[in-house]
């Protein structure tokens, strides 16, 4: 078999067989296919797409490129959650302990941030002492004892994805639905959970900016998950404005703690309840969505979710004094405010521009090797639909480097659009996708 022939075959829009896809992934992982040839294949896939069968074979070849974690020693149905990325998306931090407090084990492997989207592991590392790199035995042991653990990926978990993603990142092939599905689902399947809930974001702060593309992505991921024997549900959520008010690592941890104390932003709290209710249903801790949501609301009210978070932090070496007093989290030396120049209503807050502003301050990475500053970020003072008066605060910026501030401030200011009429807001939850089909809310 020659890889050159497979490139031509895909370039001409033909389907690759399971044997051909297995060959492609194995040979590339073993450095027998050069990057320039794999780049040509990725571009051919980008333009010609893949059938559902091809995506399934690609996903499984990527899963089998490394180790598959065995979670069978953990009692109960293990339910994983994945978000396709966004700005201010702090759901995992609040959601994992909420779901664990309801009796559903959450063994979560999360990533770091790249570009305008934040990473759960970076956020957790702003808690002094918290360890994200644990052995698999320790990880499993914590889930058995506490019910939840969040760690960074091991190098042998779907290594084909790491290699392909690095190449996609520099060849303009990131936003290809077959490649996104293969990337996400291979990591979720290799992580060993019994069921998966996917948060597919759409809007200015998401990789899938168009709703129809997010819906298509969600449908394919649910189909692939079900075909490969995993109960899978997808929620399509609105990322046209940042989730919550905080953007930046330590600031987002503080906001997650607020949610767990039954406070915090309404949109972030609501998304946690929606995703969590589906997780409880898949984990058979609730008969239906409504029962799951009611149970989680009670968990927030009685403080068991917050206590579970503290258990998880302590089990992974984190300083509990910080959780009880979030003011001890790292905070930048300086702050400044962005003010409105006209009165009216906030029509739009461009999530991508807000995320890029935070990245410029040092809260995110332009490249994988970039160092990040856990203490900087942005707190929004207004959301879409808010009334705003001239000279009123739109956002507060926390920074350490005045050189980085100017460009970040300009970008942040340009993310706000203010007009005369109060806009009609899209709902936070746009659709849910399950084996029963698609349910749309717009």
C-alpha positions, -999 to 999 in steps of 0.1 A, spaced: 0 0 0 14 34 -10 3 65 9 6 86 -23 -22 65 -38 -44 72 -8 -39 109 -11 -50 108 -48 -80 86 -38 -92 111 -12 -84 141 -34 -108 126 -60 -135 122 -34 -134 85 -30 -139 66 3 -110 52 22 -114 17 36 -108 7 73 -76 -10 63 -63 21 45 -72 45 74 -55 21 99 -24 21 77 -24 59 74 -26 64 112 -1 37 121 25 47 95 22 84 105 26 77 142 57 56 134 72 84 113 70 65 81 47 91 65 63 126 62 44 157 74 42 171 38 23 140 27 0 140 57 -6 177 52 -18 169 16 -42 142 30 -56 166 57 -63 192 30 -80 166 8 -102 156 38 -109 193 45 -122 198 10 -137 164 2 -150 154 36 -155 119 49 -184 95 51 -197 84 85 -180 50 81 -146 67 74 -150 90 104 -157 59 126 -126 41 112 -105 73 117 -117 77 153 -110 40 162 -75 41 145 -67 72 166 -80 55 198 -59 24 191 -28 45 185 -22 45 223 -35 32 256 -72 29 264 -78 36 301 -96 9 320 -120 25 345 -139 -8 352 -126 -10 388 -146 22 396 -181 12 406 -210 28 387 -215 43 353 -187 67 345 -199 97 325 -175 121 308 -182 156 295 -164 175 268 -168 211 255 -157 221 220 -142 253 236 -152 288 244 -145 319 264 -152 320 301 -162 283 299 -157 272 335 -183 245 335 -160 215 342 -147 230 375 -183 233 389 -199 204 370 -176 175 380 -181 179 418 -219 186 413 -223 153 393 -200 134 417 -221 146 447 -251 130 430 -234 97 429 -221 96 393 -183 91 390 -165 117 369 -130 106 357 -121 137 337 -90 142 315 -89 178 304 -66 199 283 -48 233 284 -59 264 266 -48 274 231 -55 306 213 -87 325 225 -101 294 243 -92 287 280 -81 253 293 -94 236 325 -60 224 335 -45 259 334 -74 272 356 -69 244 382 -32 251 384 -40 286 398 -49 267 430 -16 264 449 -4 228 453 -31 213 430 -15 185 410 -29 178 375 -2 152 365 -11 120 383 -4 84 376 -34 65 363 -36 44 395 -37 75 416 -63 91 393 -86 60 395 -80 58 433 -92 94 438 -123 88 416 -131 57 437 -127 76 470 -140 111 461 -162 105 430 -143 130 408 -108 138 396 -95 161 368 -61 155 353 -41 164 323 -37 138 294 -10 112 295 13 111 265 1 76 255 -36 87 253 -46 88 216 -11 100 206 -22 101 169 -45 130 178 -16 150 194 5 146 163 -23 153 138 -36 183 158 -2 200 157 -1 195 119 -37 207 115 -29 238 136 -3 250 110 -20 238 78 -54 256 80 -73 223 86 -85 228 122 -122 234 113 -129 202 94 -158 184 109 -144 148 102 -111 158 118 -128 175 148 -149 144 154 -119 121 152 -99 143 176 -126 147 202 -141 113 201 -108 94 200 -97 111 233 -131 105 249 -132 68 240 -96 63 250 -103 79 284 -126 49 292 -159 65 303 -192 45 298 -212 75 285 -204 110 271 -221 144 273 -208 169 247 -212 207 249 -210 218 213 -205 256 214 -215 279 185 -211 317 179 -183 342 178 -162 325 206 -165 290 192 -147 270 165 -181 263 149 -193 299 145 -224 289 125 -252 271 143 -259 248 113 -222 236 115 -224 231 153 -256 211 148 -240 189 121 -209 183 143 -231 174 173 -252 149 152 -221 132 138 -204 129 173 -235 115 188 -239 90 160 -203 79 162 -205 76 200 -236 54 198 -222 33 170 -191 26 191 -212 15 221 -212 47 242 -244 64 253 -238 99 239 -258 132 242 -248 166 227 -260 200 239 -255 229 214 -249 260 235 -246 297 226 -210 311 227 -218 344 210 -209 362 242 -186 349 269 -200 325 295 -203 341 329 -184 373 337 -148 361 343 -122 354 316 -88 344 329 -76 314 349 -77 324 386 -107 347 380 -127 317 365 -118 295 394 -133 322 417 -164 322 395 -168 284 396 -166 286 434 -194 311 433 -216 287 413 -209 259 438 -220 282 466 -253 286 447 -245 320 434 -226 331 404 -237 341 369 -271 328 357 -258 315 323 -229 296 337 -250 281 365 -277 271 340 -253 254 316 -239 234 345 -274 223 355 -283 214 319 -252 193 312 -252 178 347 -289 167 343 -280 148 311 -250 133 329 -271 121 358 -296 106 334 -269 87 315 -254 76 348 -288 63 359 -288 86 390 -320 102 376 -349 88 357 -352 118 334 -337 152 327 -361 171 350 -353 148 380 -316 152 373 -318 190 372 -339 192 404 -313 170 422 -284 192 411 -303 224 422 -306 208 456 -269 198 456 -260 235 450 -284 248 477 -273 224 505 -236 228 498 -228 192 490 -214 202 455 -190 227 471 -179 202 497 -173 176 470 -151 202 451 -131 207 483 -126 169 486 -113 167 451 -90 197 455 -76 182 488 -71 147 472 -50 163 444 -28 184 468 -46 217 465 -46 243 493 -81 243 508 -76 276 525 -78 291 489 -111 274 483 -126 288 515 -111 322 508 -109 327 470 -93 362 476 -61 342 481 -61 331 444 -34 348 423 -45 383 412 -26 407 389 -9 438 404 -29 464 384 -64 469 372 -82 494 349 -117 499 336 -132 500 301 -160 526 300 -189 531 276 -186 562 252 -223 562 245 -255 553 262 -278 525 251 -281 487 252 -253 462 247 -262 446 214 -233 422 211 -201 412 229 -178 394 205 -165 364 225 -135 358 202 -123 394 207 -127 391 245 -108 358 245 -80 373 223 -78 403 247 -73 380 277 -47 361 257 -28 393 249 -27 401 286 -11 367 292 -41 346 302 -38 323 272 -13 309 247 -7 319 211 15 288 208 15 256 227 49 264 243 38 299 255 40 307 292 7 319 307 0 343 336 -26 327 359 -34 360 376 -45 382 347 -78 385 330 -111 404 325 -143 407 345 -173 418 324 -196 443 340 -223 441 313 -238 413 292 -258 414 260 -292 432 267 -278 452 296 -287 489 298 -255 511 298 -250 548 304 -222 569 290 -190 566 311 -204 534 328 -180 504 333 -182 477 306 -154 456 319 -124 456 344 -90 445 331 -65 429 355 -29 431 342 8 429 351 24 443 320 15 478 308 30 470 274 5 443 268 -24 464 281 -29 489 253 -36 464 225 -57 442 248 -78 472 259 -84 483 223 -95 449 213 -117 445 244 -134 479 238 -141 469 201 -158 437 213 -188 457 227 -215 469 203 -239 494 219 -272 505 202 -305 522 209 -329 492 212 -327 463 236 -317 433 215 -335 400 214 -312 374 230 -307 339 217 -313 312 243 -282 297 260 -293 262 250 -300 260 212 -305 223 208 -300 188 223 -291 158 203 -295 122 215 -304 87 201 -340 100 200 -330 127 176 -327 165 176 -347 189 198 -342 226 189 -350 255 211 -348 283 185 
